[in-house]
Amino acid sequence: MVRKLVIWCFCLAVLVVSFAWGRRSPAVYLVTVSLTPLPVYLVGRRLGSLAALLLALAVFLLVFAIQPGLAIVVEFLGFGELLLMGFLLSGLESRGYTAEWAIIYTVVALTTLSLLFLSVQAYASGVTPREVLAQKTLEITEMLTGVFSGGDASTKLQVLGAPLDKLKHLIRYLLPALVITNTGLVAWLNMVLGRQLLMALDWGKPEPPLYHWSTPEWLIFPVLAAGFLLLAPVPGVRLVSLNVLVILSLLYFCQGVAVISVWFQRYRVPRPIRCVGYVMFFLHPIFILVIIIGLVDIWLDFRQLHQALDA
């Protein structure tokens, strides 16, 4: 009992420090926010869903006690959504859902909550959805500018290899897909790290392993349909198709990583090289290559998962 309480309090301290530290630096914020679900996920898998829920509530109450007021509540919303992500991931997995479906259901739930919140926010502020979209685009580009460019907001600025004005235009049209894929990537990353920590701390071995990730075969038909609809003469159809392709590409990226993870194990690649390789997967054009490997795996079955199921 004492050890469980120590684990819970340690995770609470980590979350509060991460929130306070992340508020001081945009670059630190990206790292700390991305890993926010991890302590909640670990507590949920180790101590149970109730302990994970109490941890999320305790973080909110402690942050509010340190700095009371409506402003901190509004600022805490994004952080609170990630706490909820850790709770959902651990809860769904504990109930027998596979990793891929736990992530998918979590992303759907959080996206629905975000849409409801934005709708209420737009209605309360008396603005149109287009104006809310423009505001969110501005917030994202300002964050990217602060992280990668030292806060220089000039239109000639290059952010992630693209002019700032073109980046704003791209984010505006792909914002729905970017929100969903970002949520999915954060959920996937925290589950990957969480499972590794569970095994390293000898807190159990989650099954099935993540290198068994398998996207449903029928999902290739929406991919093909969205690809063909990019040629449609209607701008709205092309816009929706592009967003759908970006969202579905995340699923095949996860499958591609699972395939390469099996190759790493099969050929006994040293762990330091594996760590470097996993980081490089997120770099362009390696990211695209990983997605292609995930797509091709549907037909070539690199891991021989289908053969194992047939047997």
Sequence and secondary structure as in RCSB ss.txt:
>XXXX:A:sequence
MVRKLVIWCFCLAVLVVSFAWGRRSPAVYLVTVSLTPLPVYLVGRRLGSLAALLLALAVFLLVFAIQPGLAIVVE
FLGFGELLLMGFLLSGLESRGYTAEWAIIYTVVALTTLSLLFLSVQAYASGVTPREVLAQKTLEITEMLTGVFSG
GDASTKLQVLGAPLDKLKHLIRYLLPALVITNTGLVAWLNMVLGRQLLMALDWGKPEPPLYHWSTPEWLIFPVLA
AGFLLLAPVPGVRLVSLNVLVILSLLYFCQGVAVISVWFQRYRVPRPIRCVGYVMFFLHPIFILVIIIGLVDIWL
DFRQLHQALDA
>XXXX:A:secstr
 HHHHHHHHHHHHHHHHHHHHHTT HHHHHHHHHTTHHHHHHHHHHH HHHHHHHHHHHHHHHHHHS SHHHHHH
HHHHHHHHHHHHHHHHHHHTT  HHHHHHHHHHHHHHHHHHHHHHHHHHHT  HHHHHHHHHHHHHHHHHHHHHT
T   TT EETTEEHHHHHHHHHHHHHHHHHHHHHHHHHHHHHHHHHHHHHTTS   SS GGG    GGGHHHHHH
HHHHTT S HHHHHHHHHHHHHHHHHHHHHHHHHHHHHHHHTT  HHHHHHHHHHTTSTTHHHHHHHHHHHHHHH
 TT HHHHHH 
